[in-house]
Amino acid sequence: GKGVKVEKDIADNNLIGDSWSATDVQISLMNEIFEAWVKLDVKIVACQKLIHPYLGSKLIEHGMIPLPRLSIRHIDAVRLCTGAVPCSSTAIIGDDIKSSIGVLEGYEQYSLGNK
């Protein structure tokens, strides 16, 4: 279960005893998700919710584009344009994440009036 995964993360990162916190576990899991995205050459991370500032900074530092707080309308547009499958959780890590990634072949920019 997920509890075993967290215990493994704590042990792997020497976060045993007084030297670990819930934040350490969160950062460890975000690093794991980020590394999975790097291995899969992800360039854009679209999310309906807020992207944690730590993860957002890592994405930007590595040339990835975080798109947080998209409306369901925009999430649907991303899904339709890319074939991505929305995830309800970031608990999907590693090979399982491949099935949710889409591809954007290109884009065009249009201006409508003053917008």
Number of C-alpha atoms within 10 A of each C-alpha: 5 8 8 9 11 15 13 13 18 19 11 11 12 11 16 12 8 6 8 13 12 9 9 15 17 14 14 17 18 18 15 15 18 18 14 19 21 14 9 14 10 17 17 18 15 20 20 16 11 13 16 12 9 11 16 18 14 15 20 13 10 10 11 18 16 19 15 15 14 15 12 11 10 14 18 16 12 20 19 12 15 15 16 19 17 17 13 9 7 10 13 15 16 14 9 10 17 15 13 13 18 18 14 13 7 7 7 4 4 7 6 5 5 4 5
